Amino acid sequence: MKLVLSAFTIITFLLTSSCKEKAKEVTHDQDQNLLSQPKKEKQVTELPAKKTQLEIQGEQIILPDFRLEVNLSDKAVTKLKDSKESVIASLYLYGEVADENSIPTKFKKLMGPTGIKLTSIDIEKKDIKQSNVFDVKDLSFPKELYDLLGSKDVLINISVYSGRRTFKDNILYMEAYDAKLSDILDHSGFINLNGRLLSEGLD
């Protein structure tokens, strides 16, 4: 009886050892497979770079989009809203001509005391808040005009005033802007102007 138990014990021990060895081999093979597989690289989504330069598309010069924020005093907001008056941002882009004598006849009417007009746009906002955002998009002008410029810096003048829907005259006293367009684009394509009612005083 003792011999039978001993033989049974030996067989059990051998079977258990064999299973452990096989388990080790499987684990080792799995580790090797993991090591041999190339690591998956993280997918990085690149956002398109914000345009900060003029672009030539055919016969047109395309300007980058930018944003104007107009901040108004509490009294200005109240008066504009109560009277259902709007606010207009007027943008005028121009440049200095290299030689006025070389300007084609069709463009001579665009000449002014500060240079040649490239393009202009008025943006009206009727839903008045304390902070009013004007997105300036899809501006362009003829490449022929750009070729006339002595300096390739495009200049921009920005004026903001009430829309004269209710009042005959402008009722706002606003900061104005007149500088290179590149100055706006170099500062994240953003410019901020502040204003109040004319009746609040000019100081």
Contact map, one row per residue, 1 for C-alpha under 8 A:
11111000000000000000000000000000000000000000000000000000000000000000000000000000000000000000000000000000000000000000000000000000000000000000000000000000000000000000000000000000000000000000000000000000000
11111100000000000000000000000000000000000000000000000000000000000000000000000000000000000000000000000000000000000000000000000000000000000000000000000000000000000000000000000000000000000000000000000000000
11111110000000000000000000000000000000000000000000000000000000000000000000000000000000000000000000000000000000000000000000000000000000000000000000000000000000000000000000000000000000000000000000000000000
11111111000000000000000000000000000000000000000000000000000000000000000000000000000000000000000000000000000000000000000000000000000000000000000000000000000000000000000000000000000000000000000000000000000
11111111100000000000000000000000000000000000000000000000000000000000000000000000000000000000000000000000000000000000000000000000000000000000000000000000000000000000000000000000000000000000000000000000000
01111111110000000000000000000000000000000000000000000000000000000000000000000000000000000000000000000000000000000000000000000000000000000000000000000000000000000000000000000000000000000000000000000000000
00111111111000000000000000000000000000000000000000000000000000000000000000000000000000000000000000000000000000000000000000000000000000000000000000000000000000000000000000000000000000000000000000000000000
00011111111100000000000000000000000000000000000000000000000000000000000000000000000000000000000000000000000000000000000000000000000000000000000000000000000000000000000000000000000000000000000000000000000
00001111111110000000000000000000000000000000000000000000000000000000000000000000000000000000000000000000000000000000000000000000000000000000000000000000000000000000000000000000000000000000000000000000000
00000111111111000000000000000000000000000000000000000000000000000000000000000000000000000000000000000000000000000000000000000000000000000000000000000000000000000000000000000000000000000000000000000000000
00000011111111100000000000000000000000000000000000000000000000000000000000000000000000000000000000000000000000000000000000000000000000000000000000000000000000000000000000000000000000000000000000000000000
00000001111111110000000000000000000000000000000000000000000000000000000000000000000000000000000000000000000000000000000000000000000000000000000000000000000000000000000000000000000000000000000000000000000
00000000111111111000000000000000000000000000000000000000000000000000000000000000000000000000000000000000000000000000000000000000000000000000000000000000000000000000000000000000000000000000000000000000000
00000000011111111100000000000000000000000000000000000000000000000000000000000000000000000000000000000000000000000000000000000000000000000000000000000000000000000000000000000000000000000000000000000000000
00000000001111111110000000000000000000000000000000000000000000000000000000000000000000000000000000000000000000000000000000000000000000000000000000000000000000000000000000000000000000000000000000000000000
00000000000111111111000000000000000000000000000000000000000000000000000000000000000000000000000000000000000000000000000000000000000000000000000000000000000000000000000000000000000000000000000000000000000
00000000000011111111100000000000000000000000000000000000000000000000000000000000000000000000000000000000000000000000000000000000000000000000000000000000000000000000000000000000000000000000000000000000000
00000000000001111111110000000000000000000000000000000000000000000000000000000000000000000000000000000000000000000000000000000000000000000000000000000000000000000000000000000000000000000000000000000000000
00000000000000111111111000000000000000000000000000000000000000000000000000000000000000000000000000000000000000000000000000000000000000000000000000000000000000000000000000000000000000000000000000000000000
00000000000000011111111100000000000000000000000000000000000000000000000000000000000000000000000000000000000000000000000000000000000000000000000000000000000000000000000000000000000000000000000000000000000
00000000000000001111111110000000000000000000000000000000000000000000000000000000000000000000000000000000000000000000000000000000000000000000000000000000000000000000000000000000000000000000000000000000000
00000000000000000111111111000000000000000000000000000000000000000000000000000000000000000000000000000000000000000000000000000000000000000000000000000000000000000000000000000000000000000000000000000000000
00000000000000000011111111100000000000000000000000000000000000000000000000000000000000000000000000000000000000000000000000000000000000000000000000000000000000000000000000000000000000000000000000000000000
00000000000000000001111111110000000000000000000000000000000000000000000000000000000000000000000000000000000000000000000000000000000000000000000000000000000000000000000000000000000000000000000000000000000
00000000000000000000111111111000000000000000000000000000000000000000000000000000000000000000000000000000000000000000000000000000000000000000000000000000000000000000000000000000000000000000000000000000000
00000000000000000000011111111100000000000000000000000000000000000000000000000000000000000000000000000000000000000000000000000000000000000000000000000000000000000000000000000000000000000000000000000000000
00000000000000000000001111111110000000000000000000000000000000000000000000000000000000000000000000000000000000000000000000000000000000000000000000000000000000000000000000000000000000000000000000000000000
00000000000000000000000111111111000000000000000000000000000000000000000000000000000000000000000000000000000000000000000000000000000000000000000000000000000000000000000000000000000000000000000000000000000
00000000000000000000000011111111100000000000000000000000000000000000000000000000000000000000000000000000000000000000000000000000000000000000000000000000000000000000000000000000000000000000000000000000000
00000000000000000000000001111111110000000000000000000000000000000000000000000000000000000000000000000000000000000000000000000000000000000000000000000000000000000000000000000000000000000000000000000000000
00000000000000000000000000111111111000000000000000000000000000000000000000000000000000000000000000000000000000000000000000000000000000000000000000000000000000000000000000000000000000000000000000000000000
00000000000000000000000000011111111100000000000000000000000000000000000000000000000000000000000000000000000000000000000000000000000000000000000000000000000000000000000000000000000000000000000000000000000
00000000000000000000000000001111111110000000000000000000000000000000000000000000000000000000000000000000000000000000000000000000000000000000000000000000000000000000000000000000000000000000000000000000000
00000000000000000000000000000111111110000000000000000000000000000000000000000000000000000000000000000000000000000000000000000000000000000000000000000000000000000000000000000000000000000000000000000000000
00000000000000000000000000000011111111000000000000000000000000000000000000000000000000000000000000000000000000000000000000000000000000000000000000000000000000000000000000000000000000000000000000000000000
00000000000000000000000000000001111111000000000000000000000000000000000000000000000000000000000000000000000000000000000000000000000000000000000000000000000000000000000000000000000000000000000000000000000
00000000000000000000000000000000111111100000000000000000000000000000000000000000000000000000000000000000000000000000000000000000000000000000000000000000000000000000000000000000000000000000000000000000000
00000000000000000000000000000000001111110000000000000000000000000000000000000000000000000000000000000000000000000000000000000000000000000000000000000000000000000000000000000000000000000000000000000000000
00000000000000000000000000000000000011111000000000000000000000000000000000000000000000000000000000000000000000000000000000000000000000000000000000000000000000000000000000000000000000000000000000000000000
00000000000000000000000000000000000001111100000000000000000000000000000000000000000000000000000000000000000000000000000000000000000000000000000000000000000000000000000000000000000000000000000000000000000
00000000000000000000000000000000000000111110000000000000000000000000000000000000000000000000000000000000000000000000000000000000000000000000000000000000000000000000000000000000000000000000000000000000000
00000000000000000000000000000000000000011111000000000000000000000000000000000000000000000000000000000000000000000000000000000000000000000000000000000000000000000000000000000000000000000000000000000000000
00000000000000000000000000000000000000001111100000000000000000000000000000000000000000000000000000000000000000000000000000000000000000000000000000000000000000000000000000000000000000000000000000000000000
00000000000000000000000000000000000000000111110000000000000000000000000000000000000000000000000000000000000000000000000000000000000000000000000000000000000000000000000000000000000000000000000000000000000
00000000000000000000000000000000000000000011111000000000000000000000000000000000000000000000000000000000000000000000000000000000000000000000000000000000000000000000000000000000000000000000000000000000000
00000000000000000000000000000000000000000001111100000000000000000000000000000000000000000000000000000000000000000000000000000000000000000000000000000000000000000000000000000000000000000000000000000000000
00000000000000000000000000000000000000000000111110000000000000000000000000000000000000000000000000000000000000000000000000000000000000000000000000000000000000000000000000000000000000000000000000000000000
00000000000000000000000000000000000000000000011111000000000000000000000000000000000000000000000000000000000000000000000000000000000000000000000000000000000000000000000000000000000000000000000000000000000
00000000000000000000000000000000000000000000001111100000000000000000000000000000000000000000000000000000000000000000000000000000000000000000000000000000000000000000000000000000000000000000000000000000000
00000000000000000000000000000000000000000000000111110000000000000000000000000000000000000000000000000000000000000000000000000000000000000000000000000000000000000000000000000000000000000000000000000000000
00000000000000000000000000000000000000000000000011111000000000011000000000000000000000000000000000000000000000000000000000000000000000000000000000000000000000000000000000000000000000000000000000000000000
00000000000000000000000000000000000000000000000001111100000000010000000000000000000000000000000000000000000000000000000000000000000000000000000000000000000000000000000000000000000001001100100000000000000
00000000000000000000000000000000000000000000000000111110000000110000000000000000000000000000000000000000000000000000000000000000000000000000000000000000000000000000000000000000000000001000000000000000000
00000000000000000000000000000000000000000000000000011111000011110000000000000000000000000000000000000000000000000000000000000000000000000000000000000000000000000000000000000000000000000000000000000000000
00000000000000000000000000000000000000000000000000001111100011100000000000000000000000000000000000000000000000000000000000000000000000000000000000000000000000000000000000000000000000000000000000000000000
00000000000000000000000000000000000000000000000000000111111111000000000000000000000000000000000000000000000000000000000000000000000000000000001000000000000000000000000000000000000000000000000000000000000
00000000000000000000000000000000000000000000000000000011111111000000000000000000000000000000000000000000000000000000000000000000000000000000000000000000000000000000000000000000000000000000000000000000000
00000000000000000000000000000000000000000000000000000001111100000000000000000000000000000000000000000000000000000000000000000000000000000000000000000000000000000000000000000000000000000000000000000000000
00000000000000000000000000000000000000000000000000000001111110000000000000000000000000000000000000000000000000000000000000000000000000000000011100000000000000000000000000000000000000000000000000000000000
00000000000000000000000000000000000000000000000000000001111111000000000000000000000000000000000000000000000000000000000000000000000000000001111000000000000000000000000000000000000000000000000000000000000
00000000000000000000000000000000000000000000000000000111101111100000000000000000000000000000000000000000000000000000000000000000000000000001111001000000000000000000000000000000000000000000000000000000000
00000000000000000000000000000000000000000000000000000111100111110000000000000000000000000000000000000000000000000000000000000000000000000111100000000000000000000000000000000000000000000000000000000000000
00000000000000000000000000000000000000000000000000001110000011111000000000000000000000000000000000000000000000000000000000000000000000000111000000000000000000000000000000000000000000000000000000000000000
00000000000000000000000000000000000000000000000000111100000001111100000000000000000000000000000000000000000000000000000000000000000000001110000000000000000000000000000000000000000000001000000000000000000
00000000000000000000000000000000000000000000000000100000000000111110000000000000000000000000000000000000000000000000000000000000000000111110000000000000000000000000000000000000000000000000100000000000000
00000000000000000000000000000000000000000000000000000000000000011111000000000000000000000000000000000000000000000000000000000000000000111000000000000000000000000000000000000000000000011000110000000000000
00000000000000000000000000000000000000000000000000000000000000001111100000000000000000000000000000000000000000000000000000000000000011110000000000000000000000000000000000000000000000000000111000000000000
00000000000000000000000000000000000000000000000000000000000000000111110000000000000000000000000000000000000000000000000000000000000011110000000000000000000000000000000000000000000000000000011110000000000
00000000000000000000000000000000000000000000000000000000000000000011111000000000000000000000000000000000000000000000000000000000001111000000000000000000000000000000000000000000000000000000011110000000000
00000000000000000000000000000000000000000000000000000000000000000001111100000000000000000000000000000000000000000000000000000000001111000000000000000000000000000000000000000000000000000000000111100000000
00000000000000000000000000000000000000000000000000000000000000000000111110000000000000000000000000000000000000000000000000000000011100000000000000000000000000000000000000000000000000000000000111100000000
00000000000000000000000000000000000000000000000000000000000000000000011111011000000000000000000000000000000000000000000000000000111000000000000000000000000000000000000000000000000000000000000001110000000
00000000000000000000000000000000000000000000000000000000000000000000001111111000000000000000000000000000000000000000000000000000010000000000000000000000000000000000000000000000000000000000000000111000000
00000000000000000000000000000000000000000000000000000000000000000000000111111100000000000000000000000000000000000000000000000000010000000000000000000000000000000000000000000000000000000000000000000000000
00000000000000000000000000000000000000000000000000000000000000000000000011111110000000000000000000000000000000000000000000000000000000000000000000000000000000000000000000000000000000000000000000011000000
00000000000000000000000000000000000000000000000000000000000000000000000111111111000000000000000000000000000000000000000000000000000000000000000000000000000000000000000000010000000000000000000000011000000
00000000000000000000000000000000000000000000000000000000000000000000000111111111100000000000000000000000000000000000000000000001110000000000000000000000000000000000000000000000000000000000000000000000000
00000000000000000000000000000000000000000000000000000000000000000000000001111111110000000000000000000000000000000000000000000000000000000000000000000000000000000000000000000000000000000000000000000000000
00000000000000000000000000000000000000000000000000000000000000000000000000111111111000000000000000000000000000000000000000000000000000000000000000000000000000000000000000000000000000000000000000000000000
00000000000000000000000000000000000000000000000000000000000000000000000000011111111111000000000000000000000000000000000000000001000000000000000000000000000000000000000000000000000000000000000000000000000
00000000000000000000000000000000000000000000000000000000000000000000000000001111111110000000000000000000000000000000000000000011000000000000000000000000000000000000000000000000000000000000000000000000000
00000000000000000000000000000000000000000000000000000000000000000000000000000111111110000000000000000000000000000000000000000000000000000000000000000000000000000000000000000000000000000000000000000000000
00000000000000000000000000000000000000000000000000000000000000000000000000000011111110000000000000000000000000000000000000000000000000000000000000000000000000000000010000000000000000000000000000000000000
00000000000000000000000000000000000000000000000000000000000000000000000000000001111111000000000000000000000000000000000000000100000000000000000000000000000000000000110000000000000000000000000000000000000
00000000000000000000000000000000000000000000000000000000000000000000000000000001111111100000000000000000000000000000000000000100000000000000000000000000000000000111111000000000000000000000000000000000000
00000000000000000000000000000000000000000000000000000000000000000000000000000001000111110000000000000000000000000000000000011111000000000000000000000000000000000111100000000000000000000000000000000000000
00000000000000000000000000000000000000000000000000000000000000000000000000000000000011111000000000000000000000000000000000011101000000000000000000000000000000011110000000000000000000000000000000000000000
00000000000000000000000000000000000000000000000000000000000000000000000000000000000001111100000000000000000000000000000001111000000000000000000000000000000000011110000000000000000000000000000000000000000
00000000000000000000000000000000000000000000000000000000000000000000000000000000000000111110000000000000000000000000000001110000000001000000000000000000000001111000000000000000000000000000000000000000000
00000000000000000000000000000000000000000000000000000000000000000000000000000000000000011111000000000000000000000000000111100000000000000000000000000000000001110000000000000000000000000000000000000000000
00000000000000000000000000000000000000000000000000000000000000000000000000000000000000001111100000000000000000000000000111000000000000000000000000000000000111100000000000000000000000000000000000000000000
00000000000000000000000000000000000000000000000000000000000000000000000000000000000000000111110000000000000000000000111110000000000000000000000000000000000111000000000000000000000000000000000000000000000
00000000000000000000000000000000000000000000000000000000000000000000000000000000000000000011111000000000000000000000111100000000000000000000000000000000011110000000000000000000000000000000000000000000000
00000000000000000000000000000000000000000000000000000000000000000000000000000000000000000001111100000000000000000111111000000000000000000000000000000000011100000000000000000000000000000000000000000000000
00000000000000000000000000000000000000000000000000000000000000000000000000000000000000000000111110000000000000000111110000000000000000000000000000001011111000000000000000000000000000000000000000000000000
00000000000000000000000000000000000000000000000000000000000000000000000000000000000000000000011111000000000000000111000000000000000000000000000000001110000000000000000000000000000000000000000000000000000
00000000000000000000000000000000000000000000000000000000000000000000000000000000000000000000001111110000000000000011000000000000000000000000000000011110000000000000000000000000000000000000000000000000000
00000000000000000000000000000000000000000000000000000000000000000000000000000000000000000000000111110000000000000000000000000000000000000000000000011110000000000000000000000000000000000000000000000000000
00000000000000000000000000000000000000000000000000000000000000000000000000000000000000000000000011111110000000000000000000000000000000000000000000010100000000000000000000000000000000000000000000000000000
00000000000000000000000000000000000000000000000000000000000000000000000000000000000000000000000011111110000000000000000000000000000000000000000000000000000000000000000000000000000000000000000000000000000
00000000000000000000000000000000000000000000000000000000000000000000000000000000000000000000000000111110000000000000000000000000000000000000000000000000000000000000000000000000000000000000000000000000000
00000000000000000000000000000000000000000000000000000000000000000000000000000000000000000000000000111111000000000000000000000000000000000000000000010000000000000000000000000000000000000000000000000000000
00000000000000000000000000000000000000000000000000000000000000000000000000000000000000000000000000111111101100000000000000000000000000000000000000010000000000000000000000000000000000000000000000000000000
00000000000000000000000000000000000000000000000000000000000000000000000000000000000000000000000000000111111100000000000000000000000000000000000000000000000000000000000000000000000000000000000000000000000
00000000000000000000000000000000000000000000000000000000000000000000000000000000000000000000000000000011111110000000000000000000000000000000000000000000000000000000000000000000000000000000000000000000000
00000000000000000000000000000000000000000000000000000000000000000000000000000000000000000000000000000001111110000000000000000000000000000000000000000000000000000000000000000000000000000000000000000000000
00000000000000000000000000000000000000000000000000000000000000000000000000000000000000000000000000000011111111100000000000000000000000000000000000000000000000000000000000000000000000000000000000000000000
00000000000000000000000000000000000000000000000000000000000000000000000000000000000000000000000000000011111111100000000000000000000000000000000000000000000000000000000000000000000000000000000000000000000
00000000000000000000000000000000000000000000000000000000000000000000000000000000000000000000000000000000111111100000000000000000000000000000000000000000000000000000000000000000000000000000000000000000000
00000000000000000000000000000000000000000000000000000000000000000000000000000000000000000000000000000000001111110001110000000000000000000000000000000000000000000000000000000000000000000000000000000000000
00000000000000000000000000000000000000000000000000000000000000000000000000000000000000000000000000000000001111111011100000000000000000000000000000000000000000000000000000000000000000000000000000000000000
00000000000000000000000000000000000000000000000000000000000000000000000000000000000000000000000000000000000001111111100000000000000000000000000000000000000000000000000000000000000000000000000000000000000
00000000000000000000000000000000000000000000000000000000000000000000000000000000000000000000000000000000000000111110000000000000000000000000000000000000000000000000000000000000000000000000000000000000000
00000000000000000000000000000000000000000000000000000000000000000000000000000000000000000000011100000000000000011111000000000000000000000000000000000000000000000000000000000000000000000000000000000000000
00000000000000000000000000000000000000000000000000000000000000000000000000000000000000000000011110000000000000111111100000000000000000000000000000000000000000000000000000000000000000000000000000000000000
00000000000000000000000000000000000000000000000000000000000000000000000000000000000000000000011110000000000001110111110000000000000000000000000000000000000000000000000000000000000000000000000000000000000
00000000000000000000000000000000000000000000000000000000000000000000000000000000000000000001111000000000000001110011111100000000000000000000000000000000000000000000000000000000000000000000000000000000000
00000000000000000000000000000000000000000000000000000000000000000000000000000000000000000001111000000000000001000001111100000000000000000000110011000000000000000000000000000000000000000000000000000000000
00000000000000000000000000000000000000000000000000000000000000000000000000000000000000000001110000000000000000000000111110000000000000000011100000000000000000000000000000000000000000000000000000000000000
00000000000000000000000000000000000000000000000000000000000000000000000000000000000000000111100000000000000000000000111111000000000000000000000000000000000000000000000000000000000000000000000000000000000
00000000000000000000000000000000000000000000000000000000000000000000000000000000000000000111000000000000000000000000001111100000000000000000000000000000000000000000000000000000000000000000000000000000000
00000000000000000000000000000000000000000000000000000000000000000000000000000000000000011110000000000000000000000000000111110000000000000000000000000000000000000000000000000000000000000000000000000000000
00000000000000000000000000000000000000000000000000000000000000000000000000000000000000011100000000000000000000000000000011111000000001000000000000000000000000000000000000000000000000000000000000000000000
00000000000000000000000000000000000000000000000000000000000000000000000000000000000001111000000000000000000000000000000001111100000000000000000000000000000000000010000000000000000000000000000000000000000
00000000000000000000000000000000000000000000000000000000000000000000000000000000000001110000000000000000000000000000000000111111000101000000000000000000000000000000000000000000000000000000000000000000000
00000000000000000000000000000000000000000000000000000000000000000000000000000000000111100000000000000000000000000000000000011111000000000000000000000000000000000000000000000000000000000000000000000000000
00000000000000000000000000000000000000000000000000000000000000000000000000000000100001000000000000000000000000000000000000001111100000000000000000000000000000000000000000000000000000000000000000000000000
00000000000000000000000000000000000000000000000000000000000000000000000000001001100001100000000000000000000000000000000000001111110100000000000000000000000000000000000000000000000000000000000000000000000
00000000000000000000000000000000000000000000000000000000000000000000000100001000000000000000000000000000000000000000000000000011111100000000000000000000000000000000000000000000000000000000000000000000000
00000000000000000000000000000000000000000000000000000000000000000000001111001000000000000000000000000000000000000000000000000001111100000000000000000000000000000000000000000000000000000000000000000000000
00000000000000000000000000000000000000000000000000000000000000000000111100000000000000000000000000000000000000000000000000000000111110000000000000000000000000000000000000000000000000000000000000000000000
00000000000000000000000000000000000000000000000000000000000000000000111000000000000000000000000000000000000000000000000000001001111111000000000000000000000000000000000000000000000000000000000000000000000
00000000000000000000000000000000000000000000000000000000000000000011110000000000000000000000000000000000000000000000000000000000001111100000000000000000000000000000000000000000000000000000000000000000000
00000000000000000000000000000000000000000000000000000000000000000011110000000000000000001000000000000000000000000000000000101000000111110000000000000000000000000000000000000000000000000000000000000000000
00000000000000000000000000000000000000000000000000000000000000001111000000000000000000000000000000000000000000000000000000000000000011111000000000000000000000000000000000000000000000000000000000000000000
00000000000000000000000000000000000000000000000000000000000000001111000000000000000000000000000000000000000000000000000000000000000001111110000000000000000000000000000000000000000000000000000000000000000
00000000000000000000000000000000000000000000000000000000000000011100000000000000000000000000000000000000000000000000000000000000000000111110000000000000000000000000000000000000000000000000000000000000000
00000000000000000000000000000000000000000000000000000000000001111000000000000000000000000000000000000000000000000000000000000000000000011111000000000000000000000000000000000000000000000000000000000000000
00000000000000000000000000000000000000000000000000000000000001111000000000000000000000000000000000000000000000000000001000000000000000011111100000000000000000000000000000000000000000000000000000000000000
00000000000000000000000000000000000000000000000000000000000111100000000000000000000000000000000000000000000000000000001000000000000000000111110000000000000000000000000000000000000000000000000000000000000
00000000000000000000000000000000000000000000000000000000000111000000000000000000000000000000000000000000000000000000011000000000000000000011111010000000000000000000000000000000000000000000000000000000000
00000000000000000000000000000000000000000000000000000000001110000000000000000000000000000000000000000000000000000000010000000000000000000001111111000000000000000000000000000000000000000000000000000000000
00000000000000000000000000000000000000000000000000000001001110000000000000000000000000000000000000000000000000000000000000000000000000000000111111100000000000000000000000000000000000000000000000000000000
00000000000000000000000000000000000000000000000000000000001000000000000000000000000000000000000000000000000000000000000000000000000000000000011111110000000000000000000000000000000000000000000000000000000
00000000000000000000000000000000000000000000000000000000000000000000000000000000000000000000000000000000000000000000010000000000000000000000111111111000000000000000000000000000000000000000000000000000000
00000000000000000000000000000000000000000000000000000000000010000000000000000000000000000000000000000000000000000000010000000000000000000000011111111001000000000000000000000000000000000000000000000000000
00000000000000000000000000000000000000000000000000000000000000000000000000000000000000000000000000000000000000000000000000000000000000000000001111111000000000000000000000000000000000000000000000000000000
00000000000000000000000000000000000000000000000000000000000000000000000000000000000000000000000011100110000000000000000000000000000000000000000111111100000000000000000000000000000000000000000000000000000
00000000000000000000000000000000000000000000000000000000000000000000000000000000000000000000001111000000000000000000000000000000000000000000000011111111000000000000000000000000000000000000000000000000000
00000000000000000000000000000000000000000000000000000000000000000000000000000000000000000000000111100000000000000000000000000000000000000000000000011111000000000000000000000000000000000000000000000000000
00000000000000000000000000000000000000000000000000000000000000000000000000000000000000000000001111000000000000000000000000000000000000000000000000001111100000000000000000000000000000000000000000000000000
00000000000000000000000000000000000000000000000000000000000000000000000000000000000000000000001000000000000000000000000000000000000000000000000001001111110000000000000000000000000000000000000000000000000
00000000000000000000000000000000000000000000000000000000000000000000000000000000000000000000001000000000000000000000000000000000000000000000000000000011111000000000000000000000000111000000000000000000000
00000000000000000000000000000000000000000000000000000000000000000000000000000000000000000000111000000000000000000000000000000000000000000000000000000001111100000000000000000000000111000000000000000000000
00000000000000000000000000000000000000000000000000000000000000000000000000000000000000000000111000000000000000000000000000000000000000000000000000000000111110000000000000000000011110000000000000000000000
00000000000000000000000000000000000000000000000000000000000000000000000000000000000000000011110000000000000000000000000000000000000000000000000000000000011111000000000000000000111110000000000000000000000
00000000000000000000000000000000000000000000000000000000000000000000000000000000000000000011100000000000000000000000000000000000000000000000000000000000001111100000000000000001111000000000000000000000000
00000000000000000000000000000000000000000000000000000000000000000000000000000000000000001111000000000000000000000000000000000000000000000000000000000000000111110000000000000001110000000000000000000000000
00000000000000000000000000000000000000000000000000000000000000000000000000000000000000001110000000000000000000000000000000000000000000000000000000000000000011111000000000000111100000000000000000000000000
00000000000000000000000000000000000000000000000000000000000000000000000000000000000000111100000000000000000000000000000000000000000000000000000000000000000001111100000000000111000000000000000000000000000
00000000000000000000000000000000000000000000000000000000000000000000000000000000000000111000000000000000000000000000000000000000000000000000000000000000000000111110000001111100000000000000000000000000000
00000000000000000000000000000000000000000000000000000000000000000000000000000000000011110000000000000000000000000000000000000000000000000000000000000000000000011111000001110000000000000000000000000000000
00000000000000000000000000000000000000000000000000000000000000000000000000000000000011110000000000000000000000000000000000010000000000000000000000000000000000001111110001000000000000000000000000000000000
00000000000000000000000000000000000000000000000000000000000000000000000000000000000011000000000000000000000000000000000000000000000000000000000000000000000000000111111111000000000000000000000000000000000
00000000000000000000000000000000000000000000000000000000000000000000000000000000000111000000000000000000000000000000000000000000000000000000000000000000000000000011111100000000000000000000000000000000000
00000000000000000000000000000000000000000000000000000000000000000000000000000000001110000000000000000000000000000000000000000000000000000000000000000000000000000011111100000000000000000000000000000000000
00000000000000000000000000000000000000000000000000000000000000000000000000000000000010000000000000000000000000000000000000000000000000000000000000000000000000000001111111100000000000000000000000000000000
00000000000000000000000000000000000000000000000000000000000000000000000000000000000000000000000000000000000000000000000000000000000000000000000000000000000000000001111111000000000000000000000000000000000
00000000000000000000000000000000000000000000000000000000000000000000000000000000000000000000000000000000000000000000000000000000000000000000000000000000000000000001001111100000000000000000000000000000000
00000000000000000000000000000000000000000000000000000000000000000000000000000000000000000000000000000000000000000000000000000000000000000000000000000000000000001111001111110000000000000000000000000000000
00000000000000000000000000000000000000000000000000000000000000000000000000000000000000000000000000000000000000000000000000000000000000000000000000000000000000001100001011111000000000000000000000001110000
00000000000000000000000000000000000000000000000000000000000000000000000000010000000000000000000000000000000000000000000000000000000000000000000000000000000000001100000001111100000000000000000000111100000
00000000000000000000000000000000000000000000000000000000000000000000000000000000000000000000000000000000000000000000000000000000000000000000000000000000000000001000000000111110000000000000000000111100010
00000000000000000000000000000000000000000000000000000000000000000000000000000000000000000000000000000000000000000000000000000000000000000000000000000000000000111000000000011111000000000000000011110000000
00000000000000000000000000000000000000000000000000000000000000000000000000000000000000000000000000000000000000000000000000000000000000000000000000000000000000110000000000001111100000000000000011100000000
00000000000000000000000000000000000000000000000000000000000000000000000000000000000000000000000000000000000000000000000000000000000000000000000000000000000011110000000000000111110000000000000010000000000
00000000000000000000000000000000000000000000000000000000000000000000000000000000000000000000000000000000000000000000000000000000000000000000000000000000000111100000000000000011111000000000000000000000000
00000000000000000000000000000000000000000000000000000000000000000000000000000000000000000000000000000000000000000000000000000000000000000000000000000000001111000000000000000001111100000000000000000000000
00000000000000000000000000000000000000000000000000000000000000000000000000000000000000000000000000000000000000000000000000000000000000000000000000000000001110000000000000000000111110100000000000000000000
00000000000000000000000000000000000000000000000000000000000000000000000000000000000000000000000000000000000000000000000000000000000000000000000000000000111100000000000000000000011111110000000000000000000
00000000000000000000000000000000000000000000000000000000000000000000000000000000000000000000000000000000000000000000000000000000000000000000000000000000111100000000000000000000001111111000000000000000000
00000000000000000000000000000000000000000000000000010000000000000000000000000000000000000000000000000000000000000000000000000000000000000000000000000000110000000000000000000000000111111100000000000000000
00000000000000000000000000000000000000000000000000000000000000000000000000000000000000000000000000000000000000000000000000000000000000000000000000000000000000000000000000000000001111111110000000000000000
00000000000000000000000000000000000000000000000000000000000000000100000000000000000000000000000000000000000000000000000000000000000000000000000000000000000000000000000000000000000111111111111000000000000
00000000000000000000000000000000000000000000000000011000000000010100000000000000000000000000000000000000000000000000000000000000000000000000000000000000000000000000000000000000000011111111110000000000000
00000000000000000000000000000000000000000000000000010000000000000000000000000000000000000000000000000000000000000000000000000000000000000000000000000000000000000000000000000000000001111111100000000000000
00000000000000000000000000000000000000000000000000000000000000000000000000000000000000000000000000000000000000000000000000000000000000000000000000000000000000000000000000000000000000111111111000000000000
00000000000000000000000000000000000000000000000000000000000000000000000000000000000000000000000000000000000000000000000000000000000000000000000000000000000000000000000000000000000000011111110000000000000
00000000000000000000000000000000000000000000000000010000000000001110000000000000000000000000000000000000000000000000000000000000000000000000000000000000000000000000000000000000000000011111111000000000000
00000000000000000000000000000000000000000000000000000000000000000111100000000000000000000000000000000000000000000000000000000000000000000000000000000000000000000000000000000000000000011011111100000000000
00000000000000000000000000000000000000000000000000000000000000000011100000000000000000000000000000000000000000000000000000000000000000000000000000000000000000000000000000000000000000010010111110000000000
00000000000000000000000000000000000000000000000000000000000000000001111000000000000000000000000000000000000000000000000000000000000000000000000000000000000000000000000000000000000000000000011111000000000
00000000000000000000000000000000000000000000000000000000000000000001111000000000000000000000000000000000000000000000000000000000000000000000000000000000000000000000000000000111000000000000001111100000000
00000000000000000000000000000000000000000000000000000000000000000000011100000000000000000000000000000000000000000000000000000000000000000000000000000000000000000000000000000110000000000000000111110000000
00000000000000000000000000000000000000000000000000000000000000000000011110000000000000000000000000000000000000000000000000000000000000000000000000000000000000000000000000011110000000000000000011111000000
00000000000000000000000000000000000000000000000000000000000000000000000110110000000000000000000000000000000000000000000000000000000000000000000000000000000000000000000000011100000000000000000001111101000
00000000000000000000000000000000000000000000000000000000000000000000000010110000000000000000000000000000000000000000000000000000000000000000000000000000000000000000000000111000000000000000000000111111100
00000000000000000000000000000000000000000000000000000000000000000000000000000000000000000000000000000000000000000000000000000000000000000000000000000000000000000000000000111000000000000000000000011111110
00000000000000000000000000000000000000000000000000000000000000000000000000000000000000000000000000000000000000000000000000000000000000000000000000000000000000000000000000100000000000000000000000001111100
00000000000000000000000000000000000000000000000000000000000000000000000000000000000000000000000000000000000000000000000000000000000000000000000000000000000000000000000000000000000000000000000000011111110
00000000000000000000000000000000000000000000000000000000000000000000000000000000000000000000000000000000000000000000000000000000000000000000000000000000000000000000000000000000000000000000000000001111111
00000000000000000000000000000000000000000000000000000000000000000000000000000000000000000000000000000000000000000000000000000000000000000000000000000000000000000000000000001000000000000000000000000101111
00000000000000000000000000000000000000000000000000000000000000000000000000000000000000000000000000000000000000000000000000000000000000000000000000000000000000000000000000000000000000000000000000000000111
